[in-house]
Structure formats: structure tokens, C-alpha cells
Amino acid sequence: MDRLEEIRFALDEKLSETQKKFITLRTANKLLWDKRLITEFERDRGFLKSLLEQKKLNAIQTQSQPRQWKIYSSNHSSESLFLESKKPAEKKPKENRAVSKKERKKWDFGLILGIIGILALIFFGTRSHNNIEELNSPNNSSPSQIKTRETAVPQPNYKTNNKNSTSKNVFTFKSTFYDRERNGIILQTIEEETFHTFNYNDSTVTQKSKLNGEWIEIIYLFSDSYIEEGPLSNTYVFHVGTLGLKEIWYTPEVPNLGYDYDDGTRLSCYELQQVSR
């Protein structure tokens, strides 16, 4: 029995024991880790999710937010999976009832809290903008910088001042959409182009995306990198440790790449295409 068959068997066994129709990605990930069918690195880097995306297992992704993976038994027919994926999201019935005086007071209190929250966002947003301007200042010697500039056409290619650099050590990828995840749950799927440039000459990864209609670049300096070899795919990992970002990883076989942040959030970018410099 090869490794993929062992994973299928473990998932089928769990579904049979619990008499459930499906299990979620998070539950399956924990199950396979407990049985030591996946490594700790694979558990944290979305190895199981990559199997689902490659259709190695019977699974569908829900259409409603937050989007989640549902993993079915290996005996589940492809026709049944197709019908499950086309099911519309269940809508909660609207309640039509009079609003009591007590509830109106709650709403008034909630409105006050909302106004306070908006004022706080404006205040801290202004501070964040000032911090970005400070990082962009030529007097700032921070190894990681955030650069903002408006351009008519995306220019993802990173330009370095290193005269000895060669294009062989610089790789740029374009992604057409990405997922914002936490604990294996997709919180939001955003369909927009982003660019990611890996520059081995000066040990940087440049992320380029749009913010309020303007193209911005975030340049991360990685301290070290390594290759995590797996039975089905290899993952290139770049340790950052600044600007709230722990690591950047890239798996060519899927293909996808991602950004793992200190707060547990992950951005997973898909439909990668390498673009010329």
C-alpha cells in the first residue's frame, strides 16, 4: 500500500467510524498528523490541501463564504460530488417581527460602539500610513521596506542595484487569485493579479499587488532558505521574520506559493505563471 492509499484508507475509516458523510480539511489534517501519515511540516504547509487541489482525493469546495473543503469517502461517486458542489448555499429565513424598546436600546448602543470603532480605524489607519511613509524614507535603514507607487501597467520585475546580478537568479510569478486562510479554513477568495519576484542576488522576495487602485510593492528580505522534500512535491521555504511575516513558501508541483504571517493568517496564491523580466 503506497502512501496515498494509506491516506485514503485512514480517511475512509474515520468516515465509517463516525458515520458522517464528509469531514473537513482541518479534521482530516489533524487525523493524518495523529496517525503520523503526514509530517509536521506537511501539516503546516497545506500538503493535504494540495492533494485536494490536484484531485487526488474525493473532495469539493463549498461556494459560500467562508469556503471550506469537504472530503468524502473514496467510494463516493464523481457524479454525487458534482451534484454536491452545485448545491446552493442554505439561506436563513428572515425574521419579521416588531422591534422592542429594549432591542432598540441595544441597537443604539451598538451604533455608538460602531462609531467609536470607525474613529479608531481612522486614527490607527493614519498612523499606519505614516509608518509606511517612514519606511519609504531614504533615511530608513530597515532591511525590509514597503514601497508604494502608482503605475498604469503592472511592472512586477524587481530591479536591483547589484551590477553583478544575472536574470538566472531572479524569478517572477504572476497569480490570478489567492485565498486568505486561517486554521485551514478559507476566509476569503480574492480574484486579482499579484506578482511575486524571488531575487537570490540580494535575498529578497517582492510582492506586488493593488491597494485602493494603486500598485504597491512590499519587499521582504529573507535570512535563509531551504528545500523541504516530500514524496509528492518539494517546497521551497524562505524565512523572513520581519513586517509580521514568518515565512514565504513555493511549491512548483501544485503550483502555488504562500505567505505565513505571525497572527496565523496565510495567503495562498494560485494559477501561477512565470513571467519574463
Secondary structure, DSSP 8 states (H G I E B T S, - for coil): --HHHHHHHHHHHHHHHHT-SEEEHHHHHHHHHHTTSS-HHHHHTTHHHHHHHTT-SSEEE-SSSSB-EEEE-TTS-HHHHHHHHT--------------HHHHHHHHHHHHHHHHHHHHHHHHHHHHHHHHHHHHSTT---SSEEEE---SS-------S-TT--GGGEEEEEESEEEEEETTEEEEEE---EEEEEETTTTEEEEEEEETTEEEEEEEE-SEEEEEE-SS-EEEEEEEEETTEEEEEEETTTTEEEEEETTSEEEEEES-EEE--
